[in-house]
C-alpha cells in the first residue's frame, strides 16, 4: 500500500529511474505504458536494479517503509504531483535552445493543474517536479522562456514548403550564408518577400525548438508536432505532417500573443475522450 505523508519540501528532484519506480508503485499503467510519451521523455533504464532504486528513494526521504514494509509512505508534495500527472489527458513535451543553453520539459495538463517535469541541464537523468495551478501563467512562462518577441510583422503570408527540402537546408545552415539560404528556399517557393524574411531568421535566430502535443483518446496517445525559430524581429512557427509518406511543411510568421493563445487553447481544449463522455 502506498500512502501520502504530510511532510513538505520546496523542491522535488528525482532521477529517471526513481520517477519510473514511484509511478509504477502508484499503479498508473497508462502513464507507464509502452507507447507513453512520458516514458520516452525519461531516459530509458534497461535491466535496472530496482532494489537499488528503492534504497535510493528511502535514503532521500521520498519513500518510507512502515511496519512490515507492505505499507509505504511518500511525501505529500511527491504524491500530489504524480497523482495529478496520472490524471492528465493532455501533455506537452518541449525542447528548445536559447543562446548556448538547451532546455527540456514535459508538462502534464489536468484541467487547470499542470505538473512540470524539467530535465537538468547538468545531468540528463535528473528531473525537477513542480506543480503549477494556473494554465495561463504556464503558457506565458513558456513563451517568455522561448524568447518569443512581441514585435512580429503580421502582413507576411505563410509559406508552403517541402518538409524534406527544408530540413536539408536547416542541416546545412552553418555552411550557407543568407544569400545561399535564399537561393535554396526559392527552389521550393516563389514568395520572395517571405523567403528573405525566413532566410534572415534562419541565419540570425536567437531561439529555436520543438513542441510535441499529446492527447489521450481512451486507447492511446495522439500527437501533433510543431517547431519554431525566433530572431529579434520575427517569430516563425513550422507545422508539418508526422506521416513519413507526406512531404509538406507550413512556415507561418506568428506573433507572440498569437502563439500564447494557441498554447492556451490547446491546453484547455477537451480531449476526444472527454468529449465522448459528454
Secondary structure, DSSP 4 states (H G I P E B T S, - for coil): -EEEE----S-EEEEHHHHHHHHHHTT-TTTTSTT-HHHHHSPP--S--HHHHHHHHHHHTS-EEETTTTEEEEEHHHHHHHHHHHH-SEEEEEEEEETTEEEEEEEEEETTEEEEEEE-SS-TTEEEEEEES-HHHHHHHHHHHTT--S---S-PPPEEE-HHHHHHHHHTGGG--HHHHHHHHTTT---HHHHHHHHHHHHH-SEEEEEEEEEE-SSSEEEEEEEEEE-SS-EEEEEE-SSTT---EEEEE--HHHHHHHHHHHHHSPPHHHHHH-
